[in-house]
């Protein structure tokens, strides 16, 4: 059966129109006139939809008499948030990225000032990256940790110094100091992805990008890691936008609308 042969679902258009009204109010429509202009629906249809959405507490009237999103949507939003498993949502994208690159893929979040690895997909190359779900690394030693910090320029230098003060080892390949690290982070923030240039482990490089939630806040990050042999500089430059696009796709699944953090 082709799409054009599919029978119409009773009430489907009404549902679609109701969603259009909610989206219009979310975008700033405040009156019935605003809604009819934004949605293209007739005044009578828009009025009926607004009345129904009011009854279901999905729309409300402000003290000024304007339309606004209602408390039922807040309740549903919190329920949706509780039901979200970021590793489960991210995994199909991580698998696709692994198939595309043949390299090791990580998912991580910040926890107690450290990088906490949530998932790992081994690449198809005959190499092994020393990491596992549940392991922790200093934020500023890893590409994925740097991606978690991209929105926090206030922490770049202090976190760099704190990580090196508490770790027993110093990176073999490191920045000359906190100011140099902050300059690199500024470049990474501008391009939307970060690099690990063997700071965490000699011979291992990675590209990482942040994953954002519905508020635009960085919730976690993903990375592609491999030995330097398979990750020359020109390949890192090519893969950067690919990793960023994968992270953005996961972000959209979490409700991110593509706008900067508010």
Secondary structure, DSSP 8 states (H G I E B T S, - for coil): --GGGS---TTHHHHHHHHHHHHHHHTT--SHHHHHHHH---HHHHHHHHHHHHHTTSEEE-TTS-EEE-HHHHHHHHHHHHH--HHHHHHHHHHHHHHHH-SEEEEEEEETTEEEEEEEE--SSS---S--TT-EEEGGGSHHHHHHTTT-TTTHHHHHHHHHHH-SS--SS--SSHHHHHHHHHHHHHHT-EEEESSSSTTEEEEEEEEE-TTS-EEEEEEEEEEGGG--HHHHHHHHHHHHHHHHHHHHHTT--S----
